[in-house]
Amino acid sequence: MATATLTMPAGRALRPQVSSDDIIKRGLMIVISLYLLVALAAPLYVLLSKSVTTYHFDLDAFEIQRSDETGANFGPAKTAAALNADTHAITPEQLDAGSGDRLSVTGLFPDFSFRSPVKYRIRGMDSAASFLVGSELHRGTDWLELDSNTFRRVSLRPSTATGLDNFVSYFSTPSLTQAIYNSVLMGVITTVLVIAIAFGLAYALNRSQMRLKGFFRLVTTIPILVPSLLPGIALVYLFGNQGLLKEAMMGYSIYGPIGIVVGSVFFTLPHALLIVSTALAIADARHYEAAASLRASKWRTFWTVTVPGARYGIISAAFVVFTMVVTDFGLPKVIGGQYNMLAVDIYKQVIGQQNFEMGAVVSVILLVPAAAAFFVDRLIQKKQVALLSARSVPYQPKPNARFDWMCFAYCAAVALFVLTLIGVCQLAATVKFWPYDLTPTLKNFRFDLVDGGGWGAYANSIKMALLTAIFGTVIVFVGAYMVEKSEGFPLGRTLFQFLAMLPMAVPGMVLGLAYIFFFNNPSNPFNAIYGTMAILVVSTVTHFYTVSHLTALTALKQMDREFEPVAASLKQPFYKLFFRVTVPVSLPAILDISIYLFVNAMTTVSAVVFLYSTHTQLASVAVLNMDDAGDVAPAAAMGMMIFYTNVVARLVHAGISRTLLTRTQAWRRR
């Protein structure tokens, strides 16, 4: 017997009702998205626009009339181009300009004299043509009559166009394009060395039973606590022209590629070690048991089990190291000598030559390797599969006296390298005159006697770091919560995730220059924060947003998504769940985000070197300025003050964490 099929009548598709909590969450997500748009996307857009903006003096855009000696009768009007065709006063090279260039027109009249009674008239041929009389701007097609004394103050402003001329100019200059090759070469060499060293350290720490593992882990994190300029100063004191170990260079100079590579190994090693160590810490003992049962040699087991198991961590670490080296500014500025790098090239173009358009071009070029490394790394991470299953057996290394002592010796050598550079900086900061008078003194800490901002710069750094840690942690965690715990709104959540991941691919120098173009515009409603502490905090939070965001997401993903429906079923607003459950459970991650932002705010140079003012100088920038001025010992002392501050911050963070976590995380120990 055939059964009847019931069909529902056609109608509109049902849509889930959006609750008031979801509306508030989406609203907060949009607010933080707007922050990222203003603090990141908009400045980058202006930077990209600046890189393709060209300036050129168009002599056909201006018309000039000259009177006779009586000043009453004016001759026929001629364009500036026609006048120049007769006098050849302005060469074709002078017509190429930057945004701030000006062109005097008195040279178009060979017999010009500012004492002459002759009068002049000038106007633009269209509404876009503009010229200056002193500092007063004039634009348009109306004639402006001037006496000779005033006419000598007339200067033409360049017209703007859009094109790739700036890039053509850059790539046609061999001395500039050499910076690309140098940066990539330094990045590749350093990456190979750092990955090899970090893998050896991670292997020793995770696959041996050697002693003092905690000590070695602690020592290898020291470079995170100092600005990247500090290892450069240490290398100068060791191997520079007056260095203790100058003879060890065997005639080579530490100023250049050698110094850049050694210093880069120092400050990138902890980052690579953290990633590779995490990869090696996860291992299934059954794989090694299977290899042993098949009588595979230890060497073959290493290449067929250990390395493949850690390959994604190795690749990620390699991209992180390469990006850090290519985009770093502080170290090559201190010890690079004449060896030009892209980040330093931006600084030279903007600060040294005031060529902002070419600085924007170099910034765009610097974006390419950083962005490529970031997106390739993200692509590789998506292919990673879980190495541990529910049946996995954690790998436990077995004691092996000979192997353990080899690992100990290797870790000790790396620790000695780190401690030596820090020790040299400490010694340089506390002796009278290196290397001739090693009498202990604290005179190098009298920062008010040298250029760089004095103790005020140090106080500004602490203030900026505290503000960054407080406001940055709130913005990052709230944003991560809204995107992770909101229901629906897929387009908005996808856009937010993209904006949150974007800072990782933007070097600090690029971000700082983009802020100049965007915020230093009088028509920008946010222009008021330019030159204040606020712009330093905004740039630092934005620069280090991605890692903090990922940390917050990791913590939030560990919480069951059933909390929100349960709270809604009990008619409890989401903010009660947020403050009473989510924040306490995620407190370890929140504290980690705060100390991460604080430490990086204290050590960052590249993101703020373009943005500080006379009232907001920072300690990390003071190190750079004092080193530039030849006050290397005070620079080392200021660098060590940053190190001391970060150590104290870490200890305070550990104390607060232990106290708060003891009170709020007792449930974890049940």
ABEGO torsion letter per residue (X at the ends): XBBBBBBBBBBBBBBBBBBAAAAAAAAAAAAAAAAAAAAAAAAAAAAAAAAABBBBBBAAABBBBBBBAAGABBBBBBBAAAAAAAAGABBAAAABBBAABBBBAAAABAABBAABABBBBBBBABAABBBBBEABBBBEABBBBBBAAAAAABBBBBBBBBEAAAAAAAAABAAAAAAAAAAAAAAAAAAAAAAAAAAAAAAAAAABABBGAAAAAAAAAAAAABBAAAAAAAAAAAABAABAAAAAAGGBBABEAAAAAAAAAAAAAAAAAAAAAAAAABBBAAAAAAAAAAGBBAAAAAAAAAAAAAAAAAAAAAAAAAAAAAABAAAAAAAAEABBBAAAAAAAAAAAAGBAAAAAAAAAAAAAAAAAAAAAAAAAAAABBBABBAABBBBBBBBBAAAAAAAAAAAAAAAAAAAAAAAAAAAAAABABOAABABBBAAAABAAABBGGEAAAAAAAAAAAAAAAAAAAAAAAAAAAAAAABBEGAAAAAAAAAAAAAAAABBAAAAAAAAAAAAABAABAAAAABGBAAAAAAAAAAAAAAAAAAAAAAAAAABBAAAAAAAAAAGBBAAAAAAAAAAAAAAAAAAAAAAAAAAAAAABAAAAAAABBAAABBAAAAAAAAAAAGBAAAAAAAAAAAAAAAAAAAAAAAAAAAAAAAAAAAAAAX
